[in-house]
Amino acid sequence: MKRREFIAGASLTALTAVTAQADSGFYRGYPDQITGWTAKHFTPREFASKGNGYVSVSKKMITALDRVRAAVGHPIRITSGYRDPAHNARVGGAKHSRHLISDAVDINLHGLSSLQRHALTWHLLAEGFTSFGTYSRHGFMHADMRPHARIWHVGTGTHPAWFRQALSDWGWQRDRGATRTPRIRFAQK
């Protein structure tokens, strides 16, 4: 193979890799390598693994989160997006964590009122998030887009009232997620 053909082939391979990223349902790469990012309210860095710094997140999830951010009218602080396998193991994440699959986020709830937390959960449900975990001692909520809806609570007591109300508004059911559209659109700004 001639040098010119090799260089042309390498360029085509690189172009194909970039095109595949653009055409796939995920943003993948290190934050400064991500191309085609469309979110107005978030940056790739917010979703990078705290282990190796790599980003692998669902475009559908990013689009949904961006719409949620616009609807609630206040910043949404992501504490965990993608996790590389080694980092997931270090933090005690589930073996098949949705953070590894790239459609999950942990959201910092500190500084948000009960009404703001309710609105956040309400809009996450509106945008297709199906599963949620609440953590009484840590001040964050997990949200993901798995196909079979689940909820869990870690810590004392049970899910907070604002959370239960948002699920009730949407008729949330295990394995199905939201089963109805609320009669009144929740608007909070």
TABELWO-V642423 format. One record per residue. N is the residue number from 0. PSI is psi in whole degrees, -180 to 180 (999 if undefined). Layout:
((N,PSI) (N,PSI))
This chain:
((0,133) (1,154) (2,-42) (3,-42) (4,-39) (5,-47) (6,-42) (7,-42) (8,-41) (9,-41) (10,-41) (11,-39) (12,-45) (13,-43) (14,-41) (15,-40) (16,-43) (17,-43) (18,-40) (19,-39) (20,-43) (21,-34) (22,-20) (23,171) (24,16) (25,151) (26,125) (27,141) (28,-176) (29,152) (30,-41) (31,-4) (32,-12) (33,127) (34,153) (35,16) (36,126) (37,-10) (38,134) (39,-29) (40,-1) (41,159) (42,157) (43,-34) (44,-33) (45,-20) (46,2) (47,144) (48,137) (49,-3) (50,-80) (51,-1) (52,1) (53,151) (54,131) (55,100) (56,147) (57,130) (58,-37) (59,-44) (60,-43) (61,-43) (62,-44) (63,-45) (64,-38) (65,-40) (66,-38) (67,-47) (68,-43) (69,-38) (70,-40) (71,-23) (72,17) (73,157) (74,148) (75,117) (76,115) (77,123) (78,-22) (79,128) (80,-109) (81,144) (82,127) (83,156) (84,-41) (85,-44) (86,-41) (87,-42) (88,-42) (89,-37) (90,5) (91,25) (92,157) (93,149) (94,-37) (95,43) (96,142) (97,-18) (98,-30) (99,-33) (100,-16) (101,24) (102,33) (103,150) (104,151) (105,132) (106,128) (107,126) (108,-4) (109,135) (110,-4) (111,137) (112,169) (113,-39) (114,-42) (115,-37) (116,-41) (117,-47) (118,-42) (119,-50) (120,-43) (121,-47) (122,-31) (123,-44) (124,-41) (125,-31) (126,9) (127,6) (128,136) (129,-28) (130,143) (131,144) (132,135) (133,150) (134,108) (135,-33) (136,-15) (137,-11) (138,33) (139,166) (140,138) (141,140) (142,137) (143,176) (144,35) (145,156) (146,-29) (147,109) (148,139) (149,155) (150,154) (151,161) (152,135) (153,129) (154,-166) (155,154) (156,-148) (157,-173) (158,142) (159,158) (160,-42) (161,-35) (162,-48) (163,-39) (164,-43) (165,-43) (166,-42) (167,-42) (168,-38) (169,-1) (170,41) (171,136) (172,143) (173,140) (174,-19) (175,-28) (176,-143) (177,131) (178,-5) (179,161) (180,129) (181,148) (182,-35) (183,129) (184,128) (185,116) (186,125) (187,112) (188,999))
